[in-house]
Amino acid sequence: EPDQPAPYPLLVTIGASDNNDVWLLNCEDLPVITITGDPTYGRDFARYLAAELACNPWSSQVRVDCVGIAAEIAPMNPQRVRYHDGGADLPAEVLTDAVATIDRVAAVGREVTTARAAQLRDDTWPSRLLLVDAAGPETPALAQLLRLVDEHPGRTATCVVVTGDRAETPGVVLDVTARGRVNIPHAGLDLVAAGLTSDEAQGCAALLAQSEDLDDVE
């Protein structure tokens, strides 16, 4: 149905095999993801994940908050993606939403994907993704958020992606190498990593902005 919400709004492309098979990841299935390895390729990879969520048609009900990384992505779709360089404690806000979703899931007796697909309680069951730079400030709310979403998979509609090494972070690791590959040890995958450089992201944002300009140019 045209109004049917997409069951996997946090579905993103992460790379391709050497046979050019494209691999996608539903971030709701892995609610805590750490991107380690080469810092340049790792940030390119994180930037690409945010860009897909900004543009994918099935991600229309997603909100992405980027803290200290991927500032170039926000202009692609300001309705979905917001960049923060500090200030407000975003993890505390995301934590509040995640707890509320857990309570709603308990009330309907179904996980988020099922509740979303069935439109239980006439709700769209929107998702959130928090993308944070591990080098940024540590807050008690971030540690609590990471524990909560890791302990309640499928029940928070939330994914936290940490770029860089952070001690005692739960979840799974995506290791991006200096050769531009992404290794996912728990799944036995070694792929050519998706990625967007800062310049590429800015170029994409400028191109998308042109579509909003309704004035004819000779």
BADREN-86677 format. One line per 10 residues: number of its first residue (from 1); their letters; for each residue x, y, z of C-alpha. Coordinates in nm, 3 decimals, decimal comma. Example, Ala and Ser with C-alpha at 12.3 -4.5 7.8 and 13.67 -1.06 7.14 Angstrom:
<sites>
1) AS) 1,230/-0,450/0,780 ~ 1,367/-0,106/0,714
</sites>
This chain:
<sites>
1) EPDQPAPYPL) 0,000/0,000/0,000 ~ 0,125/0,353/-0,073 ~ 0,082/0,461/0,289 ~ 0,238/0,147/0,434 ~ 0,548/0,243/0,637 ~ 0,872/0,072/0,537 ~ 0,951/-0,207/0,786 ~ 1,327/-0,140/0,781 ~ 1,382/0,238/0,767 ~ 1,744/0,206/0,889
11) LVTIGASDNN) 1,844/-0,024/0,601 ~ 2,168/0,105/0,446 ~ 2,431/-0,009/0,196 ~ 2,763/-0,087/0,362 ~ 2,971/-0,216/0,073 ~ 3,019/-0,467/-0,205 ~ 3,191/-0,803/-0,236 ~ 3,471/-0,867/-0,482 ~ 3,200/-1,014/-0,708 ~ 3,015/-0,682/-0,697
21) DVWLLNCEDL) 2,736/-0,818/-0,480 ~ 2,595/-0,525/-0,281 ~ 2,549/-0,580/0,093 ~ 2,300/-0,393/0,306 ~ 2,266/-0,370/0,682 ~ 1,954/-0,307/0,887 ~ 2,094/-0,093/1,165 ~ 1,796/-0,170/1,389 ~ 1,921/-0,530/1,401 ~ 2,258/-0,411/1,536
31) PVITITGDPT) 2,160/-0,127/1,768 ~ 2,518/-0,040/1,868 ~ 2,782/-0,022/1,595 ~ 3,143/0,088/1,638 ~ 3,342/0,192/1,332 ~ 3,711/0,128/1,397 ~ 4,029/0,112/1,193 ~ 4,159/0,376/0,953 ~ 4,019/0,711/1,071 ~ 3,990/0,865/0,722
41) YGRDFARYLA) 3,811/0,574/0,559 ~ 3,611/0,524/0,877 ~ 3,474/0,878/0,866 ~ 3,401/0,838/0,494 ~ 3,205/0,523/0,578 ~ 3,009/0,694/0,856 ~ 2,936/0,989/0,629 ~ 2,798/0,752/0,366 ~ 2,564/0,580/0,613 ~ 2,418/0,917/0,710
51) AELACNPWSS) 2,385/1,017/0,344 ~ 2,187/0,704/0,260 ~ 1,946/0,772/0,543 ~ 1,912/1,129/0,419 ~ 1,815/1,012/0,070 ~ 1,666/0,661/0,083 ~ 1,292/0,672/0,012 ~ 1,222/0,408/0,278 ~ 1,391/0,627/0,543 ~ 1,132/0,905/0,534
61) QVRVDCVGIA) 1,039/0,852/0,901 ~ 1,400/0,847/1,024 ~ 1,575/1,114/1,229 ~ 1,954/1,117/1,220 ~ 2,155/1,322/1,470 ~ 2,525/1,364/1,393 ~ 2,749/1,479/1,677 ~ 3,098/1,592/1,579 ~ 3,093/1,409/1,245 ~ 2,918/1,419/0,905
71) AEIAPMNPQR) 2,829/1,789/0,917 ~ 2,829/1,784/0,536 ~ 2,528/1,551/0,528 ~ 2,273/1,769/0,708 ~ 2,213/2,002/0,407 ~ 2,116/1,699/0,197 ~ 1,793/1,664/0,392 ~ 1,752/1,897/0,692 ~ 1,417/1,739/0,772 ~ 1,586/1,406/0,847
81) VRYHDGGADL) 1,945/1,489/0,937 ~ 2,072/1,737/1,196 ~ 2,431/1,817/1,285 ~ 2,540/1,912/1,636 ~ 2,889/2,027/1,736 ~ 2,820/1,988/2,107 ~ 2,598/2,181/2,341 ~ 2,275/1,991/2,404 ~ 2,303/1,640/2,545 ~ 2,163/1,452/2,244
91) PAEVLTDAVA) 2,218/1,107/2,401 ~ 1,980/1,205/2,684 ~ 1,712/1,303/2,432 ~ 1,757/0,983/2,231 ~ 1,753/0,782/2,553 ~ 1,415/0,930/2,648 ~ 1,270/0,836/2,309 ~ 1,416/0,484/2,329 ~ 1,262/0,424/2,671 ~ 0,926/0,548/2,545
101) TIDRVAAVGR) 0,945/0,308/2,249 ~ 1,025/0,015/2,480 ~ 0,713/0,099/2,679 ~ 0,501/0,117/2,362 ~ 0,642/-0,216/2,241 ~ 0,553/-0,376/2,572 ~ 0,199/-0,240/2,544 ~ 0,136/-0,392/2,201 ~ 0,330/-0,714/2,265 ~ 0,524/-0,696/1,938
111) EVTTARAAQL) 0,873/-0,588/1,835 ~ 0,910/-0,260/1,649 ~ 0,939/-0,408/1,298 ~ 0,617/-0,607/1,337 ~ 0,434/-0,316/1,500 ~ 0,547/-0,085/1,221 ~ 0,448/-0,319/0,940 ~ 0,106/-0,383/1,097 ~ 0,065/-0,013/1,186 ~ -0,037/-0,112/1,536
121) RDDTWPSRLL) -0,202/0,171/1,726 ~ -0,204/0,373/1,403 ~ 0,157/0,472/1,464 ~ 0,437/0,500/1,209 ~ 0,695/0,384/1,469 ~ 0,974/0,618/1,351 ~ 1,342/0,533/1,394 ~ 1,637/0,730/1,523 ~ 2,006/0,697/1,454 ~ 2,267/0,876/1,662
131) LVDAAGPETP) 2,607/0,909/1,496 ~ 2,877/1,021/1,739 ~ 3,250/1,079/1,724 ~ 3,424/0,877/1,995 ~ 3,667/1,167/2,041 ~ 3,379/1,387/2,157 ~ 3,273/1,449/2,517 ~ 3,158/1,148/2,717 ~ 2,831/1,185/2,906 ~ 2,653/0,953/3,150
141) ALAQLLRLVD) 2,353/0,955/2,918 ~ 2,561/0,815/2,629 ~ 2,683/0,521/2,837 ~ 2,328/0,454/2,957 ~ 2,189/0,480/2,604 ~ 2,444/0,234/2,468 ~ 2,358/-0,020/2,738 ~ 1,984/0,024/2,691 ~ 1,968/-0,022/2,314 ~ 2,216/-0,310/2,326
151) EHPGRTATCV) 2,008/-0,491/2,588 ~ 1,676/-0,434/2,405 ~ 1,736/-0,523/2,037 ~ 1,427/-0,479/1,821 ~ 1,248/-0,279/2,088 ~ 1,393/0,074/2,078 ~ 1,379/0,171/1,706 ~ 1,720/0,323/1,774 ~ 2,076/0,267/1,658 ~ 2,389/0,435/1,792
161) VVTGDRAETP) 2,694/0,444/1,564 ~ 3,023/0,533/1,732 ~ 3,306/0,641/1,502 ~ 3,645/0,565/1,653 ~ 3,763/0,363/1,951 ~ 3,563/0,397/2,271 ~ 3,631/0,182/2,577 ~ 3,367/-0,064/2,693 ~ 3,130/-0,005/2,403 ~ 2,886/-0,295/2,353
171) GVVLDVTARG) 2,755/-0,416/2,020 ~ 2,940/-0,505/1,702 ~ 3,252/-0,371/1,535 ~ 3,287/-0,271/1,170 ~ 3,658/-0,237/1,101 ~ 3,743/-0,014/0,805 ~ 4,094/-0,068/0,672 ~ 4,344/0,166/0,508 ~ 4,269/-0,020/0,182 ~ 3,910/0,099/0,188
181) RVNIPHAGLD) 3,758/-0,231/0,294 ~ 3,517/-0,303/0,578 ~ 3,556/-0,618/0,784 ~ 3,263/-0,746/0,990 ~ 3,416/-1,027/1,195 ~ 3,096/-1,160/1,352 ~ 2,943/-1,208/1,005 ~ 3,261/-1,322/0,829 ~ 3,236/-1,040/0,573 ~ 3,521/-0,855/0,401
191) LVAAGLTSDE) 3,378/-0,596/0,162 ~ 3,480/-0,295/-0,042 ~ 3,350/-0,027/0,191 ~ 3,093/0,231/0,092 ~ 3,212/0,584/0,157 ~ 3,181/0,955/0,087 ~ 3,465/1,201/0,125 ~ 3,390/1,544/0,267 ~ 3,420/1,704/-0,078 ~ 3,194/1,441/-0,235
201) AQGCAALLAQ) 2,933/1,493/0,035 ~ 2,938/1,869/-0,013 ~ 2,900/1,820/-0,388 ~ 2,600/1,592/-0,336 ~ 2,444/1,845/-0,100 ~ 2,491/2,125/-0,355 ~ 2,337/1,912/-0,629 ~ 2,035/1,829/-0,415 ~ 1,995/2,195/-0,319 ~ 1,961/2,283/-0,687
211) SEDLDDVE) 1,646/2,071/-0,703 ~ 1,485/2,310/-0,454 ~ 1,560/2,616/-0,670 ~ 1,250/2,678/-0,883 ~ 1,389/2,980/-1,066 ~ 1,475/2,917/-1,431 ~ 1,833/2,982/-1,537 ~ 1,919/3,071/-1,895
</sites>
